[in-house]
Amino acid sequence: MATELLLKTMGQNKIETNKKTLTIFTPTYNRAYTLHLGYEALLQQTCKDFVWLIVDDGSTDDTLEWVEKWIAERKIDIRYHYQENQGMHGAHNTAYRLIDTELNTCIDSDDYMPDDAVEKIITFWNAHGSKEVAGIIGLDADFQGNLIGTPFPSECRRTTLGGFYAQGGRGDKKLVYCTDIIKQYPEYPIFEGEKYVSLGYKYQLIDQDYPLLALNEVLVNVKYRPDGSSLNMYRQYIHNPQGFAFIRKSSMQLAPTSQRRFIEAMHYVADSLLARNPHFLSESPRKWLTFFALFPGMVWYGYIRYKTRKLS
């Protein structure tokens, strides 16, 4: 059964959604020990108008065995796709190719949704959604229910992700996108030997064209784990410099403030030095900004090397 499921899901081009409204997709890599949290939470959803798409990014643990068991239970609509390991952004590329529901959202393999999250998303979208917006932006909370960062101001009805942070907003937020809209934008690039490109690349591009509906409700409970990318950023810089340089080039052009664009240029210098790219200045979309960021960028490069040596 495992082999048949694996072959079937590797070859499929589209998931069958039975006219469901929302796809909840979960990229996973050797996270069988936490994936059950998402499954158990989805069983408790007050609204079952969703598909759970699991994108297995090359796991070598018993992820497939667990997914087979859950599919056999037939309690919720589950789709499974296996691919060779490409990193989180590669799994997102795959998910967006497969999804054909109206809405989609990503729930990481160690997170879970509150019992009424799907109902809140679909009810809110049915009441306020339109072709003028890219989707919904909601709130994150930790496993104890404490809000992460700040809520949206009471007068805020629409915002972009970048605009929210530019206005002083803080903390991770949960994004629910219109599938037709997010598919209009380029896929995340895959760099040979690297496994990380910031998911913010697509979000930046969408911000230029569409706002999001602000929903002051918790849509996900999250926990940052020692094996998660949030606590390993310095190592990520070392192992994925081309991916980081790529997003810095985009951010130098699209960041909402001049201060933020300078910071991105500084990071671009450091990431390019880590990638040993001698042509980074000529390849920069903002050459003068990059030139003025050379010294702080070199200092940041030295600090990254120092921190990674200290952590190793």
Secondary structure as UniProt FT lines:
FT   HELIX           2..11
FT   TURN            18..19
FT   STRAND          22..28
FT   HELIX           32..43
FT   STRAND          50..56
FT   HELIX           63..73
FT   STRAND          78..82
FT   HELIX           88..98
FT   STRAND          103..106
FT   TURN            109..110
FT   TURN            115..116
FT   HELIX           117..128
FT   TURN            131..132
FT   STRAND          135..142
FT   TURN            143..144
FT   TURN            154..155
FT   STRAND          158..159
FT   HELIX           161..166
FT   TURN            167..168
FT   STRAND          173..178
FT   HELIX           179..182
FT   TURN            183..184
FT   TURN            192..193
FT   HELIX           200..207
FT   TURN            208..209
FT   STRAND          212..222
FT   TURN            226..227
FT   HELIX           229..231
FT   HELIX           233..239
FT   HELIX           241..254
FT   HELIX           258..274
FT   TURN            275..276
FT   TURN            278..279
FT   HELIX           280..283
FT   HELIX           287..292
FT   HELIX           294..311
//
